[in-house]
Amino acid sequence: MKSLAGGKISAELLRTLWLQRLLTQMQQILSACKDELPDLASIADKVHEVSGFSEANAVSLPPLESVTELRNEIQQLREEVQRLSLSRREMSYPKKPRSRSASRTRTPVERHKPRNCWYHWRFGDRASKYVAPCNFSGNSSNHR
């Protein structure tokens, strides 16, 4: 720790950080010592050899109810995602299939004949604008 700090931290701070990383029982014993850090390290080694301290970290399992609740919530989320996916598919595909023959029934002359602009196609007589070329019969200077 001392070499990692590069001599930029005080001995007291280094001592505190080092003690925090020891077993709880070891911290209790060494907190009473006022020796320098190298001496504390030697004392800690000797105490560890004699006492045989070992620390077991216990892991507690969450209650069964919370696991069951999480599973139920996950299942509800899956069902919701499935419903949303189905509704999205229904929105993107029309209920009536389009007939491809409609575009083939036009005569070649009709295909090349200019039609109404988008404004007149969408709004008809109520269109206040138009985009040339537009064959709408009511086109005049006031429709621009």
N, C-alpha and C positions, 0 to 999 in steps of 0.2 A: 504494500500500500504506500509505503514511504517513497519507493522509487517511482511509482505511478504519479504521485503528487508532485514529484520533482522539487521537494523542499519548499513548496509554495504555501503549505498550510502549517498551522502551529502544532506543536507536540501534543497539546491538550486535545485539540480537535481530532488528531490522528488516533489518540488513545481512546477517545469516545467512540469513534467509528469502528475501531478494532473490537472494542468490548461489545458493541451491538451485534456483531456477527458471531459471537460465541454462544454456547448453550446457556440457557437461563440460569442453571445452577452454577455454572462457571462464572457468569457475570456477578452473581451474588457474592461469591467468594472473593473475586478479584477487585470488586468495587471498594473493599475495605483497605486494599493495598495502595500505597502512595508511591510505589517504585516507578522507575522509568520503564518505558515500553519494552526494551529488550529483556529487562529483568522480569516484567510481567509475563512475557511470552514463555520464559523458562519456568516460572511458577505454574503457569497454565498447563504446560506439558507434564510437569510432575504431578499436579493434582489429577489430571486426566489419567495418567498411568495408575495411580493409586486407587482412585475412586471408581473408575470404569463407567463414568457417565455415558449414557447414550440417550439420545432424544428420539422418540418415535413420533412422527407426525400422524395424527389420526385424521382420517377423512370421514366426514359424516355424509351419509346419503340423504338426499332430499326425501321428505315424506312421500309416501306412495300416492297420496291424494294429489299432490302438485304434479307428479309425473302423469297421472291419469288426466288431469286438467289440461296439461300441455298437449297430450295426445289428442284429446277431444278438439282442442283449438286448432291443431294442425289439420285434423280431418275436416273441420269446418272451412278452413282456408282453402284446402284442396277442392272442396265442393264449390266454393265461391269462384275460384279460378276456372273451374270447368264450366260453370254457368256463364261467366263472362266470355270465355272462349267461344261457347256455342252462340251466344247472342251476337258476338262480333262477326262470326261466320254468317249468321243469318242476315246481318246488315250489309255485308259485302257481296252477297249473292242474291240476285233478285228472285222472288218466288216464282215468277213466270219466266221460263227460259226465252231468250230473245230468238227471234226467227232470223236466220242468216239470209233467208231468201228475200227479205225486204230490200236490201241494198242491191240485189241482182235484178229487181223488177224495174229499176229506173231505165229510162231510155238513154242512150249515149248523149243525146242533145240536152237532156235534162241535167246530166252530170256537169256539163260545161257551162250551163246557163247560170249567170250570177244570181245569188239569192239575197234574201234580206240579211242585214248585219245582225250581230248578236243582240243589240238593243231592241231592234224591231222584232226579232224572233222571240225575245223574252217578254217585252212589254207591249208589243203591238202598237195601237194608236196612242197609247200613253207614253211612248218613248220620247224623251226630251233631247236625246243625242242620236247620232248615227255615225257609222264608219263606212266610208266608201270602199268598194262599190256596194251599194244597197239598192235593191229594186223595189223597196216599199213605195207604194203609190203616193203616200202623203209627204214624201221628202221635200223639204223646202229650206230656205235659209233659217227659219226659226227652229228647226230640229237639230241644230248643231250645238 
